[in-house]
């Protein structure tokens, strides 16, 4: 916000035999280059249709909303930086007058000129525009320095078709066709070719007809006089010398019943001019006033040559100010009192000074306390007829309001408070003592006494930095309050009102006590201006005024409620309040920066909501001009910011904003003091941003709406998202498939590895059985040789060699076909028949369905069973034996049974030697282990079972039945 400086100006000082004549001061705010103004020299000011104030300077123009200046120069579209005049028409266009005569205007956020708007092309012939008028249908007429009329109709700019030199009085006479866009006109003479009557005599007071002519018509400025113009008459209504104005009048402003007159040396304010008042206030002495403007809110704007812009807020006209610049000794004030009989206002200050202000405005100053150090006048109380008591830092003084003489009653060091009982007893609170004047003293207290309040002529309360006490003239001893909480308070002031004690504290706000009971506590949490209370003042009309370090709080003592707060935001000179006084509807407030007084019931409150506008939009690194709709393609991680502003010229720093991004006005409002609303990384979508504002004590404005449409990038479209999603899923499937494939391959390798190990183990177990067969076969050859059966032995060896070759081939395989296995077993059985002298016969029985398939089984898995049947079942038998081998399919397993009619399993075991038993059990365990290994790598479950037929229900049959289920591989 622009930094403003407030200055209290005093404007009329008349010295007369030691007396001062008091003049009202005004709070004036100054804006200059340091606040953002384009130049300290300002030629003109105007308010546009939207409410902005524009200032013309030698270095461009400034647009002001009350908080910030936006400057425009030639680079922004002006035809020249040196802009000397401004004019605002009813269509919202703001016209800029430059000495090169080229026209330009501001409309809809940018400046139109002849380069970007062909309707402004015009050869000015080095003549510049002086005044502007407006006609119907949007026509604008300019009167230039060559006394010619230039017409702008929205399509082109040209000289008036009359093509004659025309005095601007022609335009004034035809005001229905040429409505002036400025109030005042400088003239060198009053010679009007239309020859109206001219009156140079200022007839005062003004009649209603004259007032209407002045308010509604143009004003002519001739040197230091003002004339009202009508087509029938030119009448003087203000003659400068009659008002003490000797300089030529540069401009004027009409403010209700008041008249402002600017000259090259000062500004003059004639309050109540149109009511016949004759009081002139001289302002801004030694300032060259270039223009005056009253805006729509009633604020007065004063432009100067070299000193920037001055502003007087409208509400300051409700206040009057008094300090060392317009009559008082200093700006620091401690006490106020007004004597109703003499109408004498008394203002107590530091340095022991008492200011008296008579009803005629004459100010006198008296030094009541001449002691060194602190000697402020702390309190002024009515005492006797025509007499008041004044408490100072160093004693008690009486002052006669008629004779205006004073006398010291008692010297008291560090006096803090004075109170008078209903019958006139004076009691004083001073540092560590309580004094009942002319009666007694309570001294050497171990606390600081700050305040005193009389209940009656005997009983009174004493406030200290260590709590509340009571005392009577009878006991003359301070007694602590019964409430424990009151004993801990640091008390600043006490006030007894209609049976209630009001207690102002140093840091806890206000307490109210009735009898011995605390009944109320008011603090900043209850809207008290501050918890630091400096003085309590009761006006006798149910209002208690609490002076704090942050303004004045007004409390209704009957309802014990805070009714309002008055602060510098409302127009006070300072928030540091020392004292309050109320008289005849006038409220006087003493501050550390002067005295402020006003009609207490007419405190201005600006409840009209402010005008809110969109300043600009920022998205990412770019800034865009304001509009109702914002459409943009989505930017990744780009911040969207909307910057708003309000047109508020009084207390712009207190403007609050509320925004809603949901489009729902019932809830969701976010309150902020910042005028920049950020939305980081705004995602694609349609949004409705609503923003409203309120100024100090006003209602919320109507929401300003901004439609925001962030368009998605191609990859954010639904089809692109679908494609990306599908591609992502496919990628995930490919990755998963690859991972599963890798896992399967690893498992396959592991399974293959385990299978190879199992096969090697199976082959190793197979190789364990080969030595048994070889050993037995060689035994048979040996037996034949010993029996001299050489030929049979040779045949046996040949068949044995063939069998060994077949066995070696099969041992290298994991599986062999069933046909190969039967052929192998057949050859083996033939050899065994030779070895056992054909003591047994054998027979193979195969299921017919087995012939349809090629079946593979592990090699050498049936042979050990057949070998055991021959050797341990049939060989010990005394008669010929029979061996049957049955093969068939059972549930995808090969069922094989070896059935012999030998001596049987149990009988065979009983006659075996321990060595044979070990051999047999080893062979059977090998078969079982082979079946288990086969199960580990192909999952098929094999089975081996040995049955003694005699014991197992086969009747009287002897022999052994061995059943085995063998996992197979079956192929068509």
Secondary structure, 3 states (H helix, E strand, C coil): CCCCEEEEECCCCCEECCEEECCCEEEEEEECHHHCCCCCEEEEEEECCCCCEEEEECCEEEEECCCCEEEECHHHCCCCCCEEEEEECCCCCEEEEECCCCCEEEECCEEECCCCCHHHCCCCCCCCEEEEEECHHHCEEEEECCCCEEEECCCCEEECCCCCCCCCHHHHHCCCCCEECCCEEECCCCCCCCCCEEECCCCCCCCHHHHHHHHHCCEEEECCEEEEECCCEEEEEEEHHHHCCCCCEEEEEEECCEEEEEECCCEEEECCHHHCCCCEEEECCCCCEEEEEECCCCCEEEEEECCCEEEECHHHHHEEEECCCCCCCCCCEEEEEEECCCCEEEEEECCCEEEEECCCCEEEEEECCCCCCCCCEEEEEECCCCEEEEEECCEEEEEECCCCCEEEEEECCCEEEEEECCCCCEEEEECCEEEECCCEEECCCCCCEEEEEECCCCEEEEEECCEEEEEECCCCCCEECCCHHHHCCCEEEEEEECCEEEEEECCCCEEEEECCEEEEEECHHHCCCCCCEEEEEECCCCEEEEEECCEEEEEECCCCEEEEEECHHHCCCCCCEEEEEEECCEEEEEECCEEEEEECCCCCCCCCCCEEEEEEEEECCEEEECCCEEEEECCCCCCEEEEEEEECCCCHHHCEEEEECCCCCCCCCEEECCCEEEECCCCCEEEEEEEEEECCCCCCCCCEEEEEEEECCHHHCHHHHHHHHHHHHHHHHHHHHHHHHHHHHHHHHHHHHHHHHHHHHHHHHHHHHHHHHHHHHHHHHHHHHHCCCHHHHHHHHHHHHHHHHHHHHHHCCCCEEHHHHHHHHHHHHHHHHHHCCCCEEEEEEECHHHHHCEEEECCCCCHHHHHHHHHHHHCCCCCCEEEEEEEEEECCEEEEEEEECCCCHHHHHHHCCHHHHHHHHHHHHHHHHHHHHHHHHHCCCCEEEEEECCCCCCCCCCCEEEEEEEECEEEC
